[in-house]
Structure formats: structure tokens, C-alpha cells
């Protein structure tokens, strides 16, 4: 049984890395100190985990990376192609693909453009995960490294599968949905392993290869923060996944299924999941109102009520994160709240 795995996310378009003119450049193969960024990322965790999986977006990239890895003596690394999911793309699909490709207990996700992650930092993050579903670095100003996470695989595989089925494509939603999260402060114990905090340097632009950019270290968060917002309701998530399957039909019955899920989550004060369920219920009801069929209920009125309840739940979620200085997560919840309120306000 594999205990620890690393999932290296290497399927992005790297739009900021491209020059205004010329052919497309694969950022993962750009060289730092005469070595591709992808190779740096792999070597940095090779002594920390038992399995390394590189997630790419197509077969051509897989073949190209395989050749590069063999040339650098890394032929034992597994390469997998991201799943194709209608309406969802980006890193969350790569994360889901990676989670499905291993049986490890814990998975460390790493973007291929972070070539200076120290093994001690990777090991420290993995060791923090025992009592949490997600471990993610959070800077003093409340910003997160949303693609460097340690995920408790069985639980987060369930969560990520559900999110993708519900067309939620932001990696931040994994953190919001996980409920038990440890926010690790880079300026706390991590700094003893990496005084200059180079582990968190991203290569976003070509010039970053020559002048590495560090993060903002000013703000109120100076220590690790553990939040426990409840236990993952596996039975309710199973119902939610089933509801996602029938939601494609967008019938009043599917709206009732989401309403039932929302009620279950609301009873447990699981605000993210209840808000998401109410939001989808509202969307289905609004679309139902546009069907030229005789309705026995008022779908517009019920849809508006569902969206306003979703907004209320998102607001409760945001407040928890704001009170704990988790500002990036709070912004995500507030954005969802605003969207629901905006749509509801336009309904008549």
C-alpha cells in the first residue's frame, strides 16, 4: 500500500509564459540551471513520496515528457492524461485524474512551474495531514497556494468527483468543500526549513527564470490554523452525485432532489455544500420556468427563494473564513453569494 504520492500538474496552457510573437513554449520544459522545470519538480519530491504521477492534458505531451524524463533518469515516473469532463477543465480535472491514478493515503499536489520546493517542506506538509482532509499553505495576508495541497485521498477523491460532476472547476472549491482544513503558515515552522521561502516561487513569465519572485509576508496570519467545519457527509455526497446525474434533465423532480440534499446539509450547518445544492436547485427551477408547459408550482418564485437561501449559506461560509483571516477563501464564498443575489434580483 502506497502511503504518499505526488501529483505534478503539468497540463496548463501557460498563457502568461508566452512571448507576444513566435511559437508556443511549454513552460514545464523551460530550463532553470540547465534543467527543465518539470525535472526539478520531480526531483524535489522523489525522496519524500513513494509514487510520482505527472498529469498532462494530451497524448502528445505525454510522449514528449516521457522522453524528457527518460533522458534525465526518471523513467519510473507515471504519466497520465487528464480525464475529459464536459463543462469542466483546468487543474481540478488534473487533480481528479491523479487521485484516481493512485491508491496512496495522501497526495501532495504540485504545479510543474514551482521548481524550488524543498524536500523538507514537502515532507512537513505531508506530515501535517493526519487530522485534516486538506493541508494548504496560507500566507500572512490570507492568500493561499491553491495548487500546493496535501489531500487525504479517499475523502478528497469523493469530494473532487462530486465537484466536477456539478461543474465546479476551481481548485479553491476543494478546500471549501473539504471541511477539515489545516492552513499552514510559510512564515512559521516552514521557514526553519526554507529561510528564503523559495519553495513557493512560481515561474509565470519568462523573466521569472532570471529573477525569482517571492511572496508577501506581511499580514495577521503567522501560525498554522486548523479549521474543522464538520465531518464529510458521505451518504449525502452520494445522494448529491446521484442528483448531479439526473440534473442534466433539469426537471422539477431533479430540483426536489437537490432541495432534499440542501436540507440535509443545512441541518448539519455545512454551508458550502448546502449553498451549492440550493444554487443548483434554483438554476433548475429558473430553467423550468422557461418551458412552455403548464406548471403546478411557481418555479420562478421557488427558484428565487432557492438562490436567496444559497446566498445566505454562502454568506455564513464567508463569515467563518473572514473571522479566521482566510481572506482568499472568503472571497470565493462572497463571489458565489453575489452571483446568487444578482440572479435572484433580476427575477420577476
C-alpha positions in Angstrom: 0.0 0.0 0.0 1.4 3.4 -1.0 1.2 5.9 1.8 2.3 9.1 0.0 2.2 10.2 -3.6 3.0 13.4 -5.5 0.7 14.6 -8.3 2.5 17.0 -10.5 0.2 19.2 -12.5 1.6 19.8 -16.0 -1.2 20.3 -18.4 -1.7 24.0 -18.4 -1.6 26.4 -21.3 1.0 28.7 -19.7 -0.5 31.7 -21.4 1.5 34.3 -19.3 4.7 32.5 -20.2 4.3 33.0 -24.0 6.0 35.8 -25.9 3.9 38.1 -28.0 5.2 36.6 -31.2 6.5 33.2 -32.0 5.6 29.6 -31.4 4.1 28.3 -28.2 6.6 27.3 -25.4 5.9 24.5 -22.9 6.7 26.1 -19.6 7.3 22.8 -17.9 10.2 22.2 -20.2 11.7 25.6 -19.8 15.1 25.3 -18.2 16.4 26.6 -14.9 20.0 25.9 -14.1 20.2 23.8 -17.3 17.3 21.5 -16.2 13.6 21.5 -17.2 11.2 22.8 -14.5 9.4 19.5 -14.6 12.5 17.6 -13.8 13.2 20.0 -10.8 9.7 19.4 -9.5 10.0 15.6 -9.7 13.5 15.5 -8.1 12.4 17.7 -5.3 9.9 15.2 -4.1 11.5 11.9 -5.2 12.9 11.2 -1.8 9.7 12.2 0.1 7.0 10.1 -1.6 6.7 6.5 -2.8 5.0 7.4 -6.1 5.1 10.3 -8.5 2.4 10.9 -11.1 2.6 13.6 -13.8 -0.8 14.8 -15.0 -0.8 16.1 -18.6 -3.6 17.2 -20.9 -3.0 15.2 -24.1 -1.1 12.2 -25.6 1.5 14.4 -27.4 2.6 16.0 -24.2 2.7 12.6 -22.5 5.0 11.3 -25.2 7.2 14.4 -25.1 7.5 14.3 -21.3 8.2 10.6 -21.2 11.2 11.2 -23.5 12.5 14.0 -21.4 12.1 12.1 -18.1 13.9 9.0 -19.5 16.7 11.3 -20.7 17.0 12.6 -17.1 16.9 9.2 -15.5 13.3 9.5 -14.3 11.8 6.7 -16.2 9.9 5.3 -13.2 7.5 8.3 -13.1 3.9 7.6 -14.1 2.4 9.9 -16.7 -1.4 10.1 -17.0 -3.7 12.0 -19.3 -6.4 14.2 -17.8 -9.9 13.0 -18.0 -12.4 14.7 -20.3 -15.3 16.1 -18.4 -18.0 18.2 -20.1 -18.1 21.7 -18.8 -15.0 21.3 -16.5 -11.3 21.8 -17.2 -8.1 23.0 -15.7 -6.2 21.9 -12.6 -9.2 20.4 -10.8 -9.5 17.8 -13.6 -5.8 17.0 -13.3 -6.2 16.6 -9.6 -9.1 14.3 -10.0 -7.2 12.3 -12.6 -4.2 12.0 -10.3 -6.3 10.9 -7.3 -7.8 8.2 -9.4 -4.4 7.0 -10.6 -3.0 6.0 -7.2 -4.0 4.2 -4.1 -1.9 6.4 -1.8 -3.4 7.5 1.5 -2.1 11.1 1.0 -1.3 13.0 -2.2 0.8 16.1 -2.5 -0.2 18.3 -5.5 2.5 20.4 -7.1 2.4 22.6 -10.2 5.2 21.9 -12.6 6.2 25.6 -12.5 7.4 25.5 -8.9 11.0 24.2 -9.3 12.4 25.1 -5.9 10.2 23.2 -3.4 12.5 21.9 -0.7 12.0 18.2 0.2 11.8 19.1 3.9 8.9 21.5 3.2 7.1 18.8 1.2 7.6 16.3 3.9 6.5 18.7 6.6 3.2 19.4 4.7 2.5 15.7 4.3 3.1 15.0 8.0 0.6 17.7 8.9 -2.3 15.9 7.2 -3.1 13.3 9.7 -6.2 15.0 11.2 -7.2 17.0 8.1 -8.7 16.4 4.7 -6.6 19.1 3.1 -3.4 20.9 4.1 -2.7 24.1 2.1 -0.1 26.9 2.7 -1.6 30.3 3.6 0.4 33.5 3.6 0.0 36.1 6.4 -2.3 38.2 4.2 -4.8 35.3 3.8 -3.8 34.3 0.3 -3.3 30.6 -0.5 -1.1 28.4 -2.6 -4.1 26.7 -4.1 -2.1 24.2 -6.2 0.2 23.0 -3.4 -2.0 20.9 -1.3 -1.9 17.7 0.7 -5.1 15.8 0.1 -6.4 12.9 2.1 -7.1 10.7 -1.0 -10.2 8.6 -0.2 -12.2 11.6 1.1 -11.0 14.2 -1.4 -11.4 11.8 -4.3 -15.1 11.7 -3.3 -15.2 15.5 -2.9 -13.5 16.3 -6.2 -15.6 13.8 -8.2 -18.7 15.4 -6.8 -17.5 18.9 -7.6 -16.6 18.0 -11.2 -20.0 16.4 -11.7 -21.6 19.6 -10.5 -19.4 21.6 -13.0 -17.3 23.4 -10.3 -13.9 23.9 -11.8 -12.0 26.0 -9.2 -9.4 24.2 -7.1 -10.3 26.6 -4.3 -13.6 24.7 -4.1 -11.8 21.6 -3.0 -10.6 23.5 0.1 -14.1 24.9 0.8 -15.7 21.5 0.4 -13.2 19.6 2.5 -14.5 21.0 5.8 -11.4 19.9 7.8 -8.5 22.0 6.6 -5.1 22.9 8.0 -3.8 26.2 6.7 0.0 26.0 7.0 1.9 29.3 7.6 5.0 29.6 5.4 6.5 32.0 7.9 6.0 29.6 10.8 7.8 26.3 11.1 8.2 26.0 7.4 10.7 29.0 7.5 13.1 26.9 9.5 13.4 24.5 6.5 13.4 27.3 3.9 14.5 30.7 5.3 14.1 32.5 1.9 10.8 30.7 1.2 11.9 29.8 -2.3 9.8 26.7 -2.2 6.8 28.8 -3.2 8.3 30.6 -6.1 6.3 30.3 -9.3 7.6 30.7 -12.8 4.8 32.7 -14.5 6.8 34.7 -17.0 10.0 34.1 -19.0 11.8 36.7 -17.0 11.0 34.9 -13.7 13.7 32.3 -14.7 16.3 35.0 -14.2 14.7 36.9 -11.3 12.7 34.7 -8.9 9.7 36.4 -7.3 8.9 35.7 -3.6 5.6 36.2 -1.8 4.1 38.8 0.5 5.0 38.0 4.1 3.1 40.8 5.9 -0.3 40.2 7.5 -2.1 38.9 10.6 -1.6 35.1 10.0 1.6 33.9 11.5 0.9 30.4 12.7 -0.8 27.3 11.4 -4.5 27.4 11.5 -6.7 24.3 11.7 -10.4 24.6 10.9 -12.9 21.9 11.5 -16.3 22.8 9.9 -17.8 19.3 10.3 -17.5 15.8 9.1 -17.8 15.0 5.4 -21.3 13.6 5.0 -20.5 10.7 2.7 -24.2 9.5 2.4 -25.3 13.0 1.5 -22.5 13.4 -1.0 -23.5 10.1 -2.6 -27.1 11.5 -3.0 -25.6 14.7 -4.4 -23.7 12.8 -7.0 -26.8 10.9 -8.0 -28.6 14.2 -8.2 -25.9 15.5 -10.5 -26.6 12.7 -12.8 -30.3 13.4 -13.1 -29.8 17.2 -13.1 -29.0 17.1 -16.8 -32.7 16.5 -17.3 -33.4 19.7 -15.4 -36.9 18.5 -14.2 -38.9 19.5 -11.2 -38.0 16.1 -9.7 -34.3 16.8 -10.0 -34.8 20.2 -8.3 -36.5 18.4 -5.4 -33.6 16.1 -5.1 -31.2 19.0 -4.7 -33.5 20.7 -2.3 -33.5 17.5 -0.2 -29.7 17.4 -0.3 -29.6 21.1 0.7 -31.9 20.5 3.7 -29.7 17.7 4.9 -26.6 19.9 4.7 -28.3 22.8 6.3 -29.3 20.6 9.3 -25.5 20.0 9.8 -24.6 23.6 9.1 -22.4 22.6 6.2 -22.6 25.9 4.5 -20.7 25.3 1.3 -22.5 22.1 0.4 -25.9 23.5 1.3 -25.3 26.7 -0.7 -24.1 24.7 -3.7 -27.2 22.5 -3.6 -29.6 25.4 -3.2 -27.8 27.2 -6.1 -28.3 24.3 -8.4 -31.9 23.8 -7.3 -32.5 27.5 -8.1 -30.9 27.2 -11.6 -33.0 24.2 -12.5 -36.2 25.9 -11.4 -35.5 29.0 -13.3 -34.9 27.0 -16.5 -38.1 25.1 -15.8 -40.0 28.4 -15.8 -38.9 29.0 -19.4 -40.5 25.7 -20.6 -43.9 26.3 -22.2 -45.7 23.7 -20.1 -48.4 24.1 -17.5 -46.8 24.4 -14.1 -48.5 23.3 -10.8 -46.0 25.4 -8.9 -44.4 28.8 -9.3 -40.9 27.9 -10.5 -39.7 31.5 -10.7 -40.7 32.2 -7.1 -39.3 28.9 -5.8 -36.1 29.4 -7.9 -35.6 32.9 -6.5 -36.1 31.6 -2.9 -33.6 28.9 -3.5 -31.0 31.3 -4.8 -31.5 33.7 -1.9 -31.1 30.8 0.5 -27.9 29.8 -1.3 -26.6 33.4 -1.0 -27.4 33.2 2.8 -25.5 30.0 3.2 -22.5 31.3 1.2 -22.5 34.4 3.4 -22.4 32.2 6.5 -19.5 30.3 5.0 -17.6 33.6 4.1 -18.1 34.9 7.6 -16.3 31.9 9.1 -13.3 32.4 6.9 -13.2 36.2 7.4 -13.2 35.7 11.2 -10.1 33.4 10.7 -8.3 35.8 8.3 -8.7 33.2 5.4 -9.4 36.0 3.0 -8.9 34.2 -0.3 -11.4 31.5 0.7 -13.8 34.2 2.0 -13.6 36.0 -1.4 -14.6 32.8 -3.2 -17.7 32.4 -0.9 -18.6 36.1 -1.3 -18.3 35.9 -5.1 -20.8 33.0 -5.1 -23.1 34.9 -2.7 -23.0 37.9 -5.0 -23.8 35.8 -8.1 -26.8 34.2 -6.5 -28.1 37.6 -5.2 -27.6 39.2 -8.6 -29.5 36.5 -10.5 -32.3 36.5 -7.9 -32.7 40.3 -8.1 -33.4 40.1 -11.8 -36.2 37.5 -11.4 -39.8 38.8 -11.5 
